[in-house]
Amino acid sequence: MARWGDALSEGHVEAEEGGEFSREKWELVRRSGVLGLPFPERWGGAGQPLTTTLHVLETLGETCRDSGLSFCVTTSMASTGVPLAAFGTEDQRERYLTRVISGEAVGAHAITEPGGGSDAMAMTTRAVRDGDDFVLTGGKAFVSNGPIADLFVVYARTRPEGGPLGTTAFLVPRETPGLAVGRPARKMGLRTAPLAELHLDEVRVPAGQVVGRVGGGLMVLDHVMKREILFGFTVALGEMRHRLGRSVEYARTRRSFGRPIGAYQAVSHRVAEMKIRTETTALWLYSTAARLTAGEDVTADLAITKVLASEAALTTSLAAVQLFGGHGYMTEYGLEKDLRAAVAGTIYSGTNDIQYNRIASTLGLGG
Ligand SMILES: Cc1cc2nc3c(=O)[nH]c(=O)nc-3n(C[C@H](O)[C@H](O)[C@H](O)COP(=O)(O)OP(=O)(O)OC[C@H]3O[C@@H](n4cnc5c(N)ncnc54)[C@H](O)[C@@H]3O)c2cc1C
């Protein structure tokens, strides 16, 4: 596993600077089988339980220093693998899930629109029934994997009046006429994970490519987002473990005023704080996964987990930069890019503000 991580990490600082997704590394990902871990063997997956999948993703985070690449992995699994496995027809699984699991097809999903992402159900992209097809028109923003994806799950409004049963999920292969992918967006971090806008100009999608039911988009999305949070932030947990290990090592070996810096309480407590945040994140991730598997309502747990994990990633990556002093600020140490990547975690998969709203609503508070 460590050797696999080393191969995935090779040249990660330069790759981030260049902002290039690596097809060669994707091949290594494909060969490892990680993309198929939680999916049924019948479709080429490994049929592993959720917690086993998370343990492997945690190791991916700990050993792969290319956070953008790991982000592409969990995005493909969650965006297309998860909904196809849970809601797909036999034909969809045969034609598409097998390719997502093998990594032959990269997956992406398009929910957010230029007009807003937090209020996802207010989306304006329309899907209008026309005989055996739906015709999709609109635009999507911030689609992770967009520039490299072969298959998209696009969420669109099928009822003009909207409402909880107003949206539907559609499988849209990249080559579908009318679908255009924008240029890769320049962004703060995760630069090896390309992201783009999608433009849908009368994209004709057969009714057989609806994922789940017409009007069931919210249900599909809810199922997907739970796994997206668990997959993505378990990778972040592994990255925290890497950071913690490096920080302990540095605190023991870097000397100042004749002593290792770890002898100073300001430094040792900073590392202890990293340890607390890492272990708290681990407990919440794995216990929420266990409760989800047991069929319990994890609405509040998942929101708490997302907030804790993303804030822990942010504070521990800032702490590591500070602990390494001037070196931490230098690109070649590979720590400042972790800080830039961690900022995104407070935004994607539902911003932390929205997670606070969810927690408040389970307490009968908020709007
Ligand atoms: C790296 C990255 C990858 C992403 N990948 C994808 C992807 O693959 N597919 C996809 O569809 N989207 C993706 N997104 C988009 C992401 O889901 C949205 O950015 C996010 O949901 C917020 O939507 P918005 O940017 O439109 O912000 P807005 O919804 O406009 O919100 C702006 C600000 O207002 C706050 N706010 C809004 N409403 C409320 C409220 N009710 N209460 C309190 N605060 C509120 C928000 O928290 C935020 O701070 C990605 C984003 C990033 C950064």
The ligand as an ORCA input file, in Angstrom:
! r2SCAN-3c Opt
* xyz 0 1
  C     -13.620     22.108     -5.037
  C     -15.097     22.099     -5.299
  C     -15.665     21.014     -5.935
  C     -17.034     21.008     -6.235
  N     -17.545     19.953     -6.939
  C     -18.851     19.978     -7.310
  C     -19.387     18.929     -8.128
  O     -18.705     17.964     -8.477
  N     -20.692     19.038     -8.530
  C     -21.477     20.078     -8.145
  O     -22.651     20.107     -8.537
  N     -21.000     21.082     -7.372
  C     -19.701     21.055     -6.949
  N     -19.195     22.075     -6.187
  C     -20.047     23.188     -5.836
  C     -20.441     23.225     -4.373
  O     -21.316     22.172     -4.085
  C     -21.052     24.615     -4.122
  O     -20.035     25.579     -4.275
  C     -21.693     24.712     -2.759
  O     -22.817     23.871     -2.650
  C     -22.144     26.159     -2.458
  O     -22.881     26.682     -3.503
  P     -22.481     28.119     -4.103
  O     -21.045     28.101     -4.404
  O     -23.419     28.438     -5.189
  O     -22.686     29.127     -2.888
  P     -24.083     29.818     -2.461
  O     -25.141     28.795     -2.346
  O     -24.305     30.985     -3.345
  O     -23.702     30.332     -0.995
  C     -22.840     31.459     -0.812
  C     -22.569     31.616      0.672
  O     -23.796     31.789      1.393
  C     -23.943     30.784      2.376
  N     -25.365     30.409      2.432
  C     -26.193     30.146      1.396
  N     -27.403     29.806      1.844
  C     -27.347     29.822      3.190
  C     -28.258     29.539      4.226
  N     -29.517     29.138      3.976
  N     -27.824     29.644      5.522
  C     -26.561     30.012      5.801
  N     -25.645     30.300      4.863
  C     -26.024     30.189      3.572
  C     -23.067     29.633      1.920
  O     -22.673     28.813      3.015
  C     -21.896     30.381      1.290
  O     -20.998     30.786      2.295
  C     -17.846     22.101     -5.852
  C     -17.283     23.186     -5.172
  C     -15.921     23.200     -4.897
  C     -15.321     24.374     -4.174
*
